[in-house]
Amino acid sequence: MVVAARNARARYASYLAQQKEEQEAEKRNKKRKEETDATHELEGRCKQLKTDISSLLSTSKELYEKCEKKWRVTVSYKS
């Protein structure tokens, strides 16, 4: 009877250790997933900003050329 109880305790202890390991692995995977998601979100924002910047630059160039043709405006830069 003592041997059976000892075996049952050992199995339960190993079960608890296994559950704890699984929970820790789950926490690590969740943290890794959150970091990966954040990285992908930032990459998407960066891509969108680059697109917006190129669009604004082309638009500003077009407006400058239009203004220059219409009003014969020149821009001088001071150094």
Secondary structure, 3 states (H helix, E strand, C coil): CHHHHHHHHHHHHHHHHHHHHHHHHHHHHHHHHHHHHHHHHHHHHHHHHHHHHHHHHHHHHHHHHHHHHHHCCCCCCCC
